């Protein structure tokens, strides 16, 4: 037995492999969901419940001593499991003893299978990785020979005590590895990112542990065609992203010295990555090595000029200016205006990756309810550590004036209220001057048109601007654009499962599929449908679909489904909640405090009524104590107010509202 840094996930995988069970087999034996098994093996569950551990131990038929150790929080790998290291030279060991994998092509085959551990690698991919576009006529026979050789190396006594590691499958082969350094690295980095903002110092320890898994370039010493395989390149890219996240977290926490060593090692391997050099400069200067930081800038600038004929980019220049001015602390105000991250966010992997590619201005357009704001807020939270000088956020909609937004931004950037210019041009000039030497992320949500956002653009490439809008804003020059489409079917189901519970969703797969289609895979419609279903736990999905059809709002597709969901939600409210919903349409601006509810209803119980609207998903609370309408819901509330409230009642509520600070 040996202790494992990979946590319980590696141990569970090892025992499952030893018992020759699939994840589904183990789920069925233990009575634990397949998703939970996957999360456990990925170390996404920090402290497995004792009852779950007992059921897993029983399902795996573990000895009593091992089961007792699990119950006490002691997790160890079985000694006969493979340990594989890819983050550096390829090494393979069993029970601490190194294994000889044989000739070079055989080692390359093992490395490819290990990069895709747990997955079937088809023979065509193997042949391409080993020989490229000129395979020998005997390539299939050679692959079979290499597989036989690997089995002899990995399992010298076939049928003996060792669990089989290399499996034949239709069209290819699968390698099972319980202890893989890539898995440890990914698990540690994932845990660090989960707490980097709430607990930066423990996160720094986890980042450092993750980066220490690396002993050199991935698959060092193997042929170039394997080291440049997309999977190997992706692993190397994750190392770079983790090092950048580590540096950003260390700089924000005032612990820059800890990041210098890791950044220096990586900078040697990535001499053209300006973001990496910029962070290394800031870390050096923050740890008292300003002269070394300036020398690094001069070296990178010279290299770019000599070999590429270009000068340093905006991020590197901004870092240099901060070092020269000694602006490494937080003496200036650092705005943090992002709304709370979106709970239950699903999918959008490709879109998030697209946003990760640098651009001064990005416009994400799409229909109402498709999730533009959720995507923008999720991405902004993911990258906010890259912008140590802060994040600015404004919820724009028709009628919001650029001068009002500029005034709020300038106050957040340290300009006193009496120093904010009274006209747009002067305010925009002051705003750009404030951001000229800073790295700030700007998010402009739900823009009406290009004229509304032009004064809000920083004019500094180190301050990227992300804009969401129902329109593509083609009049905005120099912007990168893409249209956000509805969720994929699987992600739409996952969103429903996250709100309603997996069991309720999987019990009616056909009805859930119909609901997803009716909702046009729009997140807003799906969330409202889930809220309606959640309010009636005894009601099935099929019955809800029938109610929507009966409402007669499906003539023109998803837009009518959204409206039908509004009406069903609204109809389920008690009279006071319906009235508050209507009156909230009178509130100007983008958000409001709870006191507004008391004012509109004219009694101190308004806050409790407001909570009922939040529970029904008709009002959002993006920041504790501040509430907000989705634009479509505001329009619907206005419509209901015009239809159900008299002019005198609306005028009285508006009069009370004007006397309430917001």
C-alpha positions as CSV (number, residue, x, y, z in Angstrom):
1,X,0.0,0.0,0.0
2,X,1.1,3.6,-0.7
3,X,-0.3,7.0,0.1
4,X,-1.6,8.9,-2.9
5,X,-1.6,12.6,-3.6
6,X,-4.4,12.2,-6.1
7,X,-7.0,12.0,-3.3
8,X,-9.9,9.6,-3.0
9,X,-10.6,9.8,-6.7
10,X,-7.4,7.9,-7.6
11,X,-8.1,5.4,-4.9
12,X,-11.6,4.7,-6.0
13,X,-10.6,4.3,-9.6
14,X,-7.8,1.9,-8.6
15,X,-10.2,-0.4,-6.6
16,X,-12.9,-0.2,-9.3
17,X,-10.4,-1.2,-11.9
18,X,-9.0,-4.0,-9.7
19,X,-12.6,-5.3,-9.3
20,X,-13.0,-5.1,-13.1
21,X,-16.1,-2.9,-12.8
22,X,-17.2,0.0,-15.0
23,X,-18.5,3.2,-13.4
24,X,-22.0,2.1,-14.3
25,X,-21.4,-1.3,-12.7
26,X,-20.3,0.3,-9.5
27,X,-23.2,2.8,-9.5
28,X,-25.7,-0.1,-9.8
29,X,-24.0,-2.2,-7.1
30,X,-23.6,0.7,-4.6
31,X,-27.0,2.4,-5.2
32,X,-25.0,5.7,-5.8
33,X,-25.8,7.7,-9.0
34,X,-23.5,7.4,-11.9
35,X,-22.9,11.1,-11.9
36,X,-21.8,10.9,-8.2
37,X,-19.4,8.1,-9.1
38,X,-17.9,10.3,-11.8
39,X,-17.6,13.3,-9.5
40,X,-15.9,11.2,-6.8
41,X,-13.3,9.8,-9.3
42,X,-12.7,13.4,-10.5
43,X,-12.1,14.6,-6.9
44,X,-15.0,17.1,-7.3
45,X,-16.4,15.9,-4.0
46,X,-14.0,17.2,-1.3
47,X,-15.4,15.1,1.6
48,X,-17.3,11.9,0.6
49,X,-20.1,11.1,3.0
50,X,-19.4,8.2,5.4
51,X,-22.6,6.4,4.2
52,X,-21.4,6.7,0.6
53,X,-17.9,5.3,1.6
54,X,-19.6,2.4,3.3
55,X,-21.7,1.5,0.3
56,X,-18.8,1.8,-2.1
57,X,-16.6,-0.4,0.2
58,X,-19.4,-3.0,0.2
59,X,-19.9,-2.8,-3.6
60,X,-16.2,-3.3,-4.1
61,X,-16.0,-6.1,-1.6
62,X,-13.1,-4.4,0.2
63,X,-11.4,-6.1,3.2
64,X,-12.7,-4.9,6.6
65,X,-9.4,-3.1,7.4
66,X,-9.6,-1.1,4.2
67,X,-13.3,-0.2,4.7
68,X,-12.5,0.9,8.3
69,X,-9.6,3.1,6.9
70,X,-12.0,4.7,4.5
71,X,-14.5,5.4,7.2
72,X,-11.6,7.1,9.1
73,X,-10.6,9.2,6.1
74,X,-7.5,7.2,5.3
75,X,-7.3,6.5,1.5
76,X,-4.5,4.4,0.0
77,X,-3.8,2.9,-3.4
78,X,-3.6,-0.8,-3.8
79,X,0.1,-1.6,-4.3
80,X,-0.4,-3.5,-7.6
81,X,-1.7,-0.4,-9.5
82,X,0.2,1.3,-12.2
83,X,1.7,4.8,-11.6
84,X,2.2,6.8,-14.8
85,X,3.9,10.1,-15.2
86,X,3.6,12.1,-18.4
87,X,4.4,15.6,-17.2
88,X,8.1,15.3,-18.1
89,X,9.9,12.2,-19.3
90,X,7.5,9.2,-19.5
91,X,7.9,6.9,-16.5
92,X,5.8,3.9,-15.5
93,X,6.0,2.0,-12.2
94,X,4.2,-0.6,-10.2
95,X,4.5,-0.8,-6.5
96,X,7.5,1.6,-6.7
97,X,9.3,-0.5,-9.3
98,X,10.0,1.1,-12.7
99,X,8.8,-0.9,-15.7
100,X,10.6,-1.2,-19.0
101,X,8.1,-0.5,-21.8
102,X,10.4,-1.8,-24.5
103,X,11.4,-0.2,-27.8
104,X,10.7,3.4,-28.9
105,X,7.5,2.8,-30.9
106,X,6.1,0.7,-28.1
107,X,6.8,3.5,-25.6
108,X,5.1,6.0,-28.0
109,X,2.0,3.8,-28.2
110,X,1.8,3.6,-24.4
111,X,2.2,7.4,-24.1
112,X,-0.7,7.9,-26.6
113,X,-2.9,5.5,-24.7
114,X,-2.0,7.2,-21.3
115,X,-2.9,10.6,-22.7
116,X,-6.4,9.2,-23.3
117,X,-6.4,7.0,-20.2
118,X,-9.8,5.4,-19.7
119,X,-10.9,6.0,-23.4
120,X,-10.7,3.8,-26.4
121,X,-8.1,5.0,-28.9
122,X,-8.9,3.6,-32.4
123,X,-6.2,2.0,-34.6
124,X,-6.3,4.8,-37.2
125,X,-5.3,7.4,-34.5
126,X,-2.5,5.1,-33.3
127,X,-1.2,4.6,-36.8
128,X,-1.2,8.3,-37.5
129,X,0.6,9.1,-34.2
130,X,3.3,6.5,-34.7
131,X,4.0,6.9,-38.5
132,X,2.2,10.0,-39.7
133,X,1.2,10.0,-43.4
134,X,3.7,7.3,-44.4
135,X,2.7,4.1,-42.4
136,X,4.3,0.8,-43.4
137,X,2.2,-1.8,-45.1
138,X,2.5,-4.0,-42.0
139,X,1.4,-1.2,-39.6
140,X,-1.7,-3.1,-38.2
141,X,0.4,-6.1,-37.5
142,X,3.1,-3.9,-35.8
143,X,0.4,-2.3,-33.6
144,X,-0.7,-5.7,-32.5
145,X,2.9,-6.6,-31.8
146,X,3.4,-3.5,-29.7
147,X,0.2,-4.1,-27.7
148,X,1.4,-7.7,-26.9
149,X,4.8,-6.3,-25.8
150,X,3.1,-3.7,-23.6
151,X,0.9,-6.4,-22.0
152,X,4.0,-8.5,-21.2
153,X,5.6,-5.4,-19.6
154,X,2.5,-4.3,-17.6
155,X,1.1,-7.7,-16.7
156,X,3.9,-10.2,-16.7
157,X,1.6,-12.9,-15.1
158,X,-1.6,-12.7,-17.2
159,X,-4.4,-14.0,-14.9
160,X,-2.2,-13.4,-11.9
161,X,-2.7,-10.9,-9.1
162,X,-2.3,-7.8,-11.3
163,X,-5.5,-6.1,-12.5
164,X,-5.4,-5.8,-16.4
165,X,-4.4,-2.4,-17.5
166,X,-4.5,-2.6,-21.3
167,X,-7.8,-3.7,-22.9
168,X,-8.9,-4.5,-26.4
169,X,-12.0,-2.9,-27.6
170,X,-13.8,-2.7,-30.9
171,X,-11.5,-0.9,-33.3
172,X,-8.9,0.1,-30.7
173,X,-7.4,-0.2,-27.2
174,X,-8.0,1.3,-23.8
175,X,-5.5,1.9,-21.0
176,X,-6.7,2.0,-17.4
177,X,-4.4,4.0,-15.1
178,X,-5.3,4.6,-11.4
179,X,-2.4,6.9,-10.6
180,X,-1.7,9.4,-13.3
181,X,0.2,12.7,-12.7
182,X,-2.0,14.5,-15.3
183,X,-5.1,13.6,-13.2
184,X,-3.4,14.9,-10.0
185,X,-2.3,18.1,-11.7
186,X,-5.8,18.8,-13.1
187,X,-7.5,17.9,-9.7
188,X,-5.3,20.2,-7.7
189,X,-5.7,23.1,-10.2
190,X,-9.4,22.6,-10.2
191,X,-9.6,22.8,-6.4
192,X,-7.4,25.9,-6.4
193,X,-9.6,27.7,-8.8
194,X,-12.7,26.9,-6.8
195,X,-11.4,28.8,-3.8
196,X,-8.9,31.3,-5.3
197,X,-11.1,34.4,-4.5
198,X,-12.6,33.3,-1.2
199,X,-9.4,31.6,0.2
200,X,-6.4,32.8,-1.8
201,X,-3.7,31.5,0.5
202,X,-4.9,27.9,0.5
203,X,-5.5,28.2,-3.2
204,X,-1.8,29.3,-3.7
205,X,-0.7,26.1,-1.9
206,X,-2.9,24.0,-4.2
207,X,-1.6,25.8,-7.3
208,X,2.0,25.2,-6.2
209,X,1.3,21.5,-5.6
210,X,-0.2,21.3,-9.1
211,X,2.7,22.9,-10.8
212,X,5.2,20.7,-8.9
213,X,3.7,17.7,-10.7
214,X,5.6,18.9,-13.7
215,X,9.2,17.6,-14.1
216,X,9.8,19.1,-17.6
217,X,7.9,19.4,-20.9
218,X,5.2,16.9,-21.4
219,X,6.5,13.6,-22.7
220,X,10.1,15.0,-22.8
221,X,12.4,12.7,-24.8
222,X,9.8,11.2,-27.0
223,X,9.5,12.0,-30.8
224,X,8.3,15.4,-31.8
225,X,5.2,14.1,-33.6
226,X,3.9,12.7,-30.3
227,X,4.9,15.7,-28.2
228,X,2.9,17.8,-30.7
229,X,-0.1,15.6,-30.6
230,X,-3.2,17.7,-29.8
231,X,-3.7,16.0,-26.4
232,X,-0.1,16.7,-25.4
233,X,-0.4,20.3,-26.5
234,X,-3.7,20.7,-24.5
235,X,-2.0,19.4,-21.4
236,X,0.9,21.8,-21.9
237,X,-1.6,24.6,-22.4
238,X,-3.3,23.7,-19.1
239,X,0.1,24.1,-17.4
240,X,0.4,27.6,-18.8
241,X,-3.1,28.7,-17.8
242,X,-2.6,27.3,-14.3
243,X,0.7,29.2,-13.9
244,X,-1.1,32.4,-15.0
245,X,-3.9,31.9,-12.6
246,X,-1.3,31.2,-9.9
247,X,0.5,34.4,-10.6
248,X,-2.7,36.5,-10.7
249,X,-3.8,35.0,-7.4
250,X,-0.4,35.6,-5.8
251,X,-0.2,39.2,-7.0
252,X,-3.7,39.9,-5.7
253,X,-2.8,38.3,-2.3
254,X,0.5,40.1,-1.9
255,X,2.4,36.8,-2.2
256,X,4.2,37.5,-5.5
257,X,7.5,36.1,-4.4
258,X,6.1,32.6,-4.3
259,X,5.1,32.7,-8.0
260,X,8.5,33.9,-9.4
261,X,10.1,30.4,-9.5
262,X,7.3,28.8,-11.4
263,X,6.9,31.7,-13.8
264,X,10.6,31.7,-14.6
265,X,10.6,28.0,-15.4
266,X,7.7,28.4,-17.7
267,X,9.0,31.7,-19.3
268,X,12.0,29.8,-20.6
269,X,9.7,27.3,-22.4
270,X,7.3,30.1,-23.6
271,X,9.5,33.0,-24.6
272,X,6.8,34.5,-26.9
273,X,4.0,34.6,-24.4
274,X,3.7,38.3,-23.4
275,X,1.1,37.7,-20.7
276,X,3.5,35.3,-19.0
277,X,6.3,37.8,-19.2
278,X,4.1,40.6,-18.0
279,X,3.2,38.6,-14.9
280,X,6.8,37.6,-14.2
281,X,7.8,41.3,-14.4
282,X,5.1,42.2,-11.9
283,X,6.0,39.3,-9.6
284,X,9.7,40.2,-9.7
285,X,9.0,43.9,-8.9
286,X,6.5,43.1,-6.2
287,X,9.1,40.9,-4.5
288,X,11.7,43.7,-4.5
289,X,13.5,42.9,-7.8
290,X,12.5,45.9,-9.8
291,X,15.8,46.1,-11.7
292,X,15.5,42.5,-12.8
293,X,11.9,43.1,-13.9
294,X,13.0,46.1,-16.0
295,X,15.8,44.0,-17.5
296,X,13.3,41.3,-18.4
297,X,11.2,43.9,-20.3
298,X,14.2,45.1,-22.2
299,X,15.1,41.5,-23.1
300,X,11.6,40.6,-24.3
301,X,11.3,43.9,-26.3
302,X,14.7,43.2,-28.0
303,X,13.7,39.7,-28.8
304,X,10.4,40.8,-30.3
305,X,12.1,43.4,-32.4
306,X,15.0,41.2,-33.6
307,X,13.0,38.1,-34.5
308,X,9.5,39.2,-35.2
309,X,9.9,42.9,-36.1
310,X,7.2,44.1,-33.6
311,X,7.1,45.9,-30.3
312,X,5.6,44.8,-27.0
313,X,1.8,44.4,-26.8
314,X,-0.5,46.4,-24.6
315,X,-0.4,44.0,-21.6
316,X,3.4,44.0,-21.5
317,X,3.6,47.8,-21.9
318,X,1.0,48.3,-19.1
319,X,3.0,46.0,-16.8
320,X,6.2,47.9,-17.6
321,X,4.6,51.2,-16.8
322,X,3.3,49.8,-13.5
323,X,6.8,48.7,-12.6
324,X,8.4,52.0,-13.5
325,X,5.8,53.9,-11.5
326,X,5.9,51.5,-8.6
327,X,2.2,50.9,-8.9
328,X,2.2,47.4,-7.5
329,X,0.0,47.7,-4.5
330,X,-3.7,48.7,-4.3
331,X,-3.3,52.4,-3.3
332,X,-5.8,53.3,-6.0
333,X,-9.5,52.2,-5.7
334,X,-10.0,48.8,-7.2
335,X,-13.6,48.5,-8.4
336,X,-15.3,45.1,-8.2
337,X,-18.7,45.7,-9.8
338,X,-19.5,42.3,-11.3
339,X,-22.8,40.8,-10.3
340,X,-22.7,37.5,-8.4
341,X,-21.7,34.5,-10.5
342,X,-24.6,32.6,-12.0
343,X,-25.8,29.6,-10.0
344,X,-26.5,26.5,-12.0
345,X,-24.6,27.6,-15.1
346,X,-24.2,24.8,-17.6
347,X,-22.5,24.3,-20.9
348,X,-21.1,27.1,-23.1
349,X,-17.6,25.5,-23.1
350,X,-16.8,26.6,-26.7
351,X,-18.1,30.1,-26.1
352,X,-16.1,30.5,-22.9
353,X,-13.0,29.3,-24.8
354,X,-13.7,31.9,-27.6
355,X,-13.9,34.7,-25.0
356,X,-10.6,33.5,-23.6
357,X,-8.9,34.6,-26.9
358,X,-7.8,38.3,-26.4
359,X,-9.7,41.1,-28.2
360,X,-10.1,44.8,-27.2
361,X,-13.8,44.7,-27.9
362,X,-16.2,41.7,-28.0
363,X,-19.9,41.8,-28.8
364,X,-22.0,38.8,-27.9
365,X,-25.4,39.2,-29.5
366,X,-28.5,36.9,-29.3
367,X,-32.2,36.7,-28.8
368,X,-33.8,37.6,-25.4
369,X,-33.5,34.9,-22.9
370,X,-30.7,33.0,-24.6
371,X,-28.3,33.6,-21.7
372,X,-26.0,36.4,-22.8
373,X,-25.7,38.0,-19.4
374,X,-25.1,34.6,-17.7
375,X,-22.3,33.9,-20.2
376,X,-20.7,37.3,-19.7
377,X,-20.8,37.2,-16.0
378,X,-19.5,33.6,-15.8
379,X,-16.6,34.5,-18.0
380,X,-15.8,37.7,-16.2
381,X,-15.6,35.9,-12.9
382,X,-13.4,33.2,-14.4
383,X,-10.8,35.8,-15.6
384,X,-11.2,38.6,-13.0
385,X,-7.8,37.8,-11.4
386,X,-6.2,38.7,-14.7
387,X,-7.4,42.3,-14.1
388,X,-5.9,43.3,-10.7
389,X,-7.0,46.9,-11.2
390,X,-10.6,45.9,-11.1
391,X,-13.8,45.1,-13.0
392,X,-16.4,47.6,-14.1
393,X,-20.0,46.5,-14.9
394,X,-23.0,48.4,-16.2
395,X,-26.4,47.0,-17.1
396,X,-27.5,49.0,-20.1
397,X,-30.9,49.1,-21.6
398,X,-32.9,51.6,-23.7
399,X,-33.0,54.9,-21.9
400,X,-29.8,54.5,-19.8
401,X,-27.6,57.5,-20.6
402,X,-23.8,57.1,-21.1
403,X,-23.1,60.1,-18.9
404,X,-24.9,58.3,-15.9
405,X,-22.7,55.2,-16.4
406,X,-19.5,57.3,-16.8
407,X,-20.3,59.1,-13.6
408,X,-20.7,55.8,-11.7
409,X,-17.5,54.4,-13.3
410,X,-15.5,57.5,-12.5
411,X,-16.6,57.4,-8.8
412,X,-15.6,53.8,-8.7
413,X,-12.2,54.7,-10.1
414,X,-11.6,57.3,-7.3
415,X,-12.9,60.5,-8.9
416,X,-14.9,62.4,-6.2
417,X,-18.5,63.1,-7.1
418,X,-17.8,66.9,-7.6
419,X,-15.0,66.0,-9.9
420,X,-17.2,64.2,-12.5
421,X,-17.6,66.3,-15.6
422,X,-21.2,67.2,-16.6
423,X,-21.0,66.4,-20.3
424,X,-20.3,63.1,-22.0
425,X,-17.2,64.1,-24.0
426,X,-15.4,65.5,-20.9
427,X,-16.4,62.6,-18.7
428,X,-15.3,60.0,-21.4
429,X,-12.0,61.7,-21.6
430,X,-11.5,61.6,-17.9
431,X,-12.5,58.0,-17.9
432,X,-10.0,57.0,-20.6
433,X,-7.3,58.9,-18.8
434,X,-8.0,56.9,-15.6
435,X,-7.8,53.6,-17.4
436,X,-4.7,54.5,-19.6
437,X,-2.2,52.7,-17.3
438,X,-4.5,50.2,-15.7
439,X,-5.7,46.6,-16.5
440,X,-9.5,46.7,-15.9
441,X,-12.1,44.5,-17.3
442,X,-15.2,46.3,-18.6
443,X,-18.6,44.5,-19.0
444,X,-21.4,46.4,-20.7
445,X,-24.5,44.3,-20.5
446,X,-27.6,44.5,-22.7
447,X,-26.5,47.5,-24.8
448,X,-29.2,49.1,-26.9
449,X,-27.0,50.4,-29.8
450,X,-23.4,51.4,-30.7
451,X,-23.9,55.1,-29.8
452,X,-24.7,54.0,-26.2
453,X,-21.4,52.2,-25.7
454,X,-18.9,54.3,-27.7
455,X,-18.3,56.7,-24.8
456,X,-17.8,53.8,-22.4
457,X,-14.9,52.2,-24.4
458,X,-11.6,52.6,-22.5
459,X,-9.4,52.9,-25.5
460,X,-6.7,50.8,-23.8
461,X,-6.2,47.2,-25.1
462,X,-5.2,46.2,-21.6
463,X,-8.8,47.0,-20.6
464,X,-10.9,44.7,-22.8
465,X,-14.6,45.4,-23.1
466,X,-17.2,42.7,-23.3
467,X,-20.6,43.8,-24.6
468,X,-23.9,41.9,-24.8
469,X,-26.8,43.0,-26.9
470,X,-29.8,41.8,-28.7
471,X,-28.3,43.4,-31.8
472,X,-24.8,42.7,-33.4
473,X,-23.9,46.4,-33.2
474,X,-22.3,46.3,-36.6
475,X,-21.7,50.1,-36.4
476,X,-19.1,49.5,-33.7
477,X,-15.8,49.4,-35.5
478,X,-13.0,47.0,-34.6
479,X,-15.2,44.7,-32.5
480,X,-15.1,40.9,-32.5
481,X,-18.6,39.5,-32.7
482,X,-20.4,36.2,-32.3
483,X,-24.1,35.2,-31.9
484,X,-25.0,33.1,-28.8
485,X,-27.2,30.2,-29.8
486,X,-29.6,28.3,-27.5
487,X,-28.2,25.6,-25.2
488,X,-27.3,22.2,-26.6
489,X,-30.0,19.6,-25.8
490,X,-27.8,17.8,-23.2
491,X,-27.0,21.1,-21.4
492,X,-30.7,22.1,-21.4
493,X,-31.5,18.8,-19.6
494,X,-28.6,19.3,-17.3
495,X,-30.0,22.8,-16.3
496,X,-33.4,21.3,-15.5
497,X,-31.8,18.5,-13.5
498,X,-29.8,21.0,-11.5
499,X,-33.0,22.8,-10.4
500,X,-35.5,19.9,-10.2
501,X,-33.2,17.1,-9.3
502,X,-31.8,14.3,-11.5
503,X,-34.3,11.7,-10.5
504,X,-37.3,13.8,-11.5
505,X,-35.8,14.6,-14.9
506,X,-34.7,11.1,-15.7
507,X,-38.1,9.6,-14.7
508,X,-39.8,11.3,-17.6
509,X,-37.2,11.5,-20.4
510,X,-39.7,11.9,-23.3
511,X,-41.6,14.7,-21.5
512,X,-38.4,16.4,-20.6
513,X,-37.3,16.2,-24.2
514,X,-40.6,17.8,-25.3
515,X,-40.2,20.6,-22.6
516,X,-36.7,21.3,-23.8
517,X,-38.0,21.6,-27.4
518,X,-40.9,23.8,-26.4
519,X,-38.6,26.1,-24.5
520,X,-36.4,26.4,-27.6
521,X,-33.5,25.4,-25.3
522,X,-33.5,29.0,-24.0
523,X,-32.1,29.2,-20.4
524,X,-34.7,31.8,-19.2
525,X,-37.6,29.7,-20.4
526,X,-36.2,26.5,-18.9
527,X,-35.6,28.2,-15.6
528,X,-39.1,29.5,-15.4
529,X,-40.5,26.2,-16.4
530,X,-38.4,24.5,-13.7
531,X,-39.7,27.2,-11.2
532,X,-43.3,26.3,-12.1
533,X,-42.6,22.6,-11.7
534,X,-40.8,23.2,-8.5
535,X,-43.8,25.0,-7.1
536,X,-45.9,21.9,-7.8
537,X,-43.7,18.9,-6.7
538,X,-46.5,16.4,-7.2
539,X,-47.0,17.5,-10.8
540,X,-45.1,15.7,-13.6
541,X,-43.3,17.3,-16.6
542,X,-45.9,15.8,-19.0
543,X,-48.7,17.5,-17.1
544,X,-46.9,20.8,-17.2
545,X,-46.4,20.5,-20.9
546,X,-50.1,19.9,-21.3
547,X,-50.8,23.0,-19.2
548,X,-48.6,25.1,-21.4
549,X,-50.3,23.8,-24.6
550,X,-53.7,24.5,-23.0
551,X,-52.6,28.1,-22.4
552,X,-52.6,28.5,-26.2
553,X,-49.2,30.4,-26.3
554,X,-47.3,28.2,-28.7
555,X,-48.3,29.6,-32.1
556,X,-44.9,31.2,-33.0
557,X,-42.4,29.1,-31.0
558,X,-40.1,29.8,-28.0
559,X,-41.1,33.5,-27.6
560,X,-44.6,32.5,-26.8
561,X,-43.5,29.7,-24.6
562,X,-41.5,32.2,-22.5
563,X,-44.7,34.3,-22.3
564,X,-46.7,31.3,-21.3
565,X,-44.2,30.5,-18.6
566,X,-44.5,34.1,-17.3
567,X,-48.2,33.8,-17.1
568,X,-48.2,30.5,-15.3
569,X,-45.7,31.9,-12.8
570,X,-47.7,35.0,-12.4
571,X,-51.0,33.1,-11.9
572,X,-49.5,31.0,-9.1
573,X,-48.6,34.1,-7.1
574,X,-50.8,35.3,-4.2
575,X,-52.6,38.7,-4.8
576,X,-50.0,40.8,-2.9
577,X,-47.1,39.2,-4.8
578,X,-48.8,39.8,-8.1
579,X,-49.4,43.5,-7.2
580,X,-45.8,44.0,-6.1
581,X,-44.6,42.4,-9.4
582,X,-46.8,44.9,-11.3
583,X,-45.6,47.9,-9.4
584,X,-41.9,47.0,-9.7
585,X,-42.2,47.9,-13.3
586,X,-42.3,51.6,-12.1
587,X,-38.8,51.3,-10.6
588,X,-36.2,53.3,-12.8
589,X,-32.6,52.2,-13.2
590,X,-31.2,48.6,-13.4
591,X,-31.6,47.4,-9.8
592,X,-33.2,48.4,-6.5
593,X,-33.0,47.6,-2.7
594,X,-35.5,45.6,-0.7
595,X,-36.9,48.8,0.8
596,X,-38.5,49.6,-2.5
597,X,-40.9,46.7,-2.1
598,X,-42.1,48.1,1.2
599,X,-42.6,51.6,-0.3
600,X,-44.6,50.3,-3.3
601,X,-46.9,48.1,-1.2
602,X,-47.1,50.7,1.5
603,X,-46.4,48.3,4.4
604,X,-43.3,46.9,6.2
605,X,-44.1,43.3,4.9
606,X,-43.0,44.1,1.4
607,X,-39.6,42.5,1.8
608,X,-41.2,39.1,2.5
609,X,-43.4,39.5,-0.6
610,X,-40.3,40.3,-2.6
611,X,-38.6,37.1,-1.5
612,X,-41.6,35.2,-2.9
613,X,-40.9,36.8,-6.3
614,X,-37.2,35.7,-6.1
615,X,-38.3,32.2,-5.2
616,X,-40.5,32.1,-8.3
617,X,-37.6,33.3,-10.5
618,X,-39.5,36.4,-11.4
619,X,-36.9,38.7,-9.7
620,X,-33.2,38.1,-9.4
621,X,-30.9,39.0,-6.5
622,X,-27.5,39.2,-8.3
623,X,-25.9,41.0,-5.3
624,X,-27.1,40.5,-1.7
625,X,-29.7,43.2,-0.9
626,X,-30.0,44.4,-4.5
627,X,-32.7,43.1,-6.8
628,X,-33.2,43.1,-10.6
629,X,-35.7,42.3,-13.3
630,X,-34.8,40.5,-16.6
631,X,-35.8,42.9,-19.4
632,X,-38.5,40.6,-20.7
633,X,-40.0,40.3,-17.2
634,X,-40.0,44.1,-16.8
635,X,-41.9,44.4,-20.1
636,X,-44.4,41.8,-18.9
637,X,-44.8,43.5,-15.5
638,X,-45.4,46.8,-17.3
639,X,-48.1,45.2,-19.4
640,X,-49.8,43.7,-16.4
641,X,-49.6,47.0,-14.5
642,X,-51.3,48.9,-17.4
643,X,-54.0,46.2,-17.6
644,X,-54.7,45.7,-13.9
645,X,-53.7,48.9,-12.0
646,X,-55.7,52.1,-12.2
647,X,-54.1,55.4,-13.1
648,X,-54.6,56.7,-9.5
649,X,-53.0,53.7,-7.9
650,X,-50.0,53.9,-10.2
651,X,-49.6,57.6,-9.6
652,X,-49.7,57.1,-5.8
653,X,-47.1,54.3,-6.0
654,X,-44.9,56.4,-8.2
655,X,-45.1,59.3,-5.7
656,X,-44.1,57.0,-2.8
657,X,-41.3,55.6,-4.9
658,X,-39.8,59.0,-5.6
659,X,-39.4,59.7,-1.9
660,X,-37.4,56.4,-1.4
661,X,-33.6,56.4,-1.7
662,X,-32.3,53.8,-4.2
